[in-house]
Amino acid sequence: MTEVLSSSRTASLFDILTHYDTYAQIREFRKPGSLANYGPPFTAHKSTPSDAPALQALVSRYLLKLPGLNNLPEKWWNVQCQEIIENLEKANLSESYDKGVIGSRKTLATAISALIEYPVRGTFAGFPELKDHDGKYDLTKGEDLRRAFRDFLNDCVYGDVLDQMVEKTATTDNLEDHPQLTKAVHEFVLVNLASLMHYTLILSPKGQYLLKLVDNANKLVPYLVLRQTFKIGNVATMINAMVKVGLAKMSVASVTNWIGLTKEHDEGSNLMQTIISTVLNWDIRDLESRGSKLERERAKLGKEQLNTLKEYTTKSQQEQDRIRKESQTQSISIVTAILKDAKSSSTELTEPHHKQALDYLSIHLSIRDRKQLIQVLCKSNPDYLTMSVREVVDAYEPVIRRMHKAIDLSSTLYDFEYFLKDLIKLGRIQTDKSGKSVVPTVGDFVQLLRKHQRSCHVFMHQCTKNDKELTGWYLDWAKTAASQFKQDAPEAGHHDTVKHGKGGAGNLTPSLHKLFASLPEETQSRITPILDAHSHFLDEMHTQSLSRLTSVLKSPPSKNPAIAKIFSSNAAHSSSRPSSRASSPAPPLDRNNISGASTPAQTPTSSVFPSSNVTESDTSREIKEQPTPEVTSNPGPGGFLARWQALLDATPITPLSQHGSLKAASSPEVIQASATDVDGSRLVNFAKEEARGEKIRVEDQNKGSHDDKKDEVGIGNEAKKRQRDLKIVIDALGKDFRDLLAKEGCYW
């Protein structure tokens, strides 16, 4: 007899399928041709559904309608943007599997997937309406903040809270003047944003490396020049000057190409491309130095083996996939698989030599990645990146003109510059004079956002007060976007029980029931207990997130002097924008005499343009000079963190020995190895619980005491069992679910 799915089982099934399909669609961008059947705004064939329906729906329903972007011509999407994406696909950037560590792109891709799966579910299933809700919220209680966020979303979709918020923001830049609902939602978003920042920069193994990249790039941005440019009174002149600062290529080739003496010669790089290539070339220099050191030890490893590994980095994607599959099916490391495939005279290595070989392969894959990125973004001909940015500026000209009149752009950039500087200071894990690690907490990131929140409030107040039409553009977009989350009236027999977001699959409930009913009864019987277990998993995930939210709300400010200094009143004047600027300057602004605007005397020395003698940031220097700190820190709230962890749990990594089981990207050995800088120095050491992911993995929180029995994959037996169960669901319904989303989303 066919099983009938309850609301909780339907919700679980929908959650599983969207979670894994969203990431699968992102993964497909690594192969050339992913845009061939993507749909608008890229290649679209009439009545042919998209191959990536979830991502296509987000782009077409939200991104394409954003004020400014909606002015872009069709050719921007299917020529410039599409060419850049296709060139990145053809570049065949490396896989984390081959490196034996989590790559930066893998870290960002899994994080993005864990975040966007929420709007994907809302877009296709809709948001269940709450008819009545209590408008009283205690800002010190996590349950009230979560309830406030749920009520706010409900009123965005089915009410007029967005109009009320904009109306109030136009009258004041003080958060305390807003209704209790707004203040509660503000607090909820602020804490969750701090949690994401903390997890990305502190608990993610690539966090400190990403922070170093941001610091290196930030050092090369000519903030002083940009701020002075924003002060130009004539908006057309200002825009033209900004384009010249960021995109002008001043070289002999650019002049000879322009007058017709040469054609398609390399015109050099503009400021934007110079920053990209400079930061990546610093990495390449350190990586090549490491590679050369290993080559000098070829007597221990074997020159032939090194050359074979180096040749693998330039093989086609099909060849690499074939060798990678052999590694996975035969339970041998990627190094051993490469040597066997090349019929190397010696494929057996000692464990130390195997580790050196894996390091050498990882180094040359990383070098090639960075060179390919520089080629695609900075040296391609035609230069699609520069052309794309120019057209974006043209499309945003109406928005820029109105913002120029309504908002103090120079001071806004000043605010952003010093927020970024404070973020870099706070995010850098250091050791104090006694050798103790200084690790910022989620509460410290909350303090950082509190310190800088006023600049955001003032920006929004200036916009809503001084330009009603500009505000109206974005308000209409927000209301249209919110309307996409409305649920249809439930059909007879398909009523969903709604309690703070729990229930069935909304608009997709009947379709999911049909998909499930099409399965053999034996398969249905295997899946239903998995859905029950996943429903319990989701309840636990949200309960744990709420517990962490409550803990952060009660956490005291950090007492460490290095961190406390960032938030002290004295530091505020030297490291962040003073709060004395006018709240809402009436347009037009006097660009030569802005109250509270920065002057050369007030502004710290800024970089102008990168030159050949520019060195890496202080962060890079401190990493090399200081002892390696140990990370011990509790994560913050957010179910997306557990989902991020689950994606890493399901990401395979090559065995770290010549023969053995595949590792998970979140296994302790991989986590520790991933926290290594390009020069080979260890950025951080993770404490046992942090390395094992026990503080965020839902399964580990359920146990009274941690199970020290080590599984071969490295994520714990409970998480491994759950993955096997979920794979049954994906194998049974994954393809049909993708087809369902494609059919629902096809409007062309």
Secondary structure, DSSP 4 states (H G I P E B T S, - for coil): ------HHHHHHHHHHHHHHHHHHHHHGGGSTTTTTT--TTS---TT---SSHHHHHHIIIIITTSTTGGGS-HHIIIIIIHHHHHHHHHTTPPPHHHHTS--HHHHHHHHHHHHHHHHHHHHHH-BPPPS-------TT-HHHHHHHHHHHHHHHHHS-HHHHHHHHHTT-S-GGGS-HHHHHHHHHHHHHHHHHHHIIIIISTTHHHHHHHHHHHHHHS-HHHHHHHHT-SSHHHHHHHHHHHHH---SHHHHHHHHTSSSS------HHHHHHHHHHHHHHHHHHHHHHHHHHTHHHH-HHHHHHHHHHTTS-HHHHHHHHHHHHHHTB-HHHHHHHHTT-S-----HHHHHHHHHHHHHHHHHHHHHHHHHHHHS-SS-HHHHHHHHHHHHTHHHHHHHHHHS-HHHHHHHHHHHHHHHHHHH--EE-TTS-EE---HHHHHHHHHHHHHHHHHHHHHHHHH-HHHHHHHHHHHHHHHHTTBPPPPPTT-PPP-BTTBSS-GGGHHHHHHHHHTS-HHHHHHHHHHHHHHHHHHHHHHHHHHHHHHHHHHPPPP--HHHHHHHSHHHHHHHS--TTS-SSPPSSP-TTS-TT---TTTSPP---S--TT----HHHHHHHHSPPPEE-----S-HHHHHHHHHHHT-EE--SSSBSPPEETTSHHHHHHHSB-TTS-B--EE-HHHHHTTTT-HHHHHSSS---PPPSSSS-HHHHHHHHHHHHHHHHHHHHHHHHHHHHH---
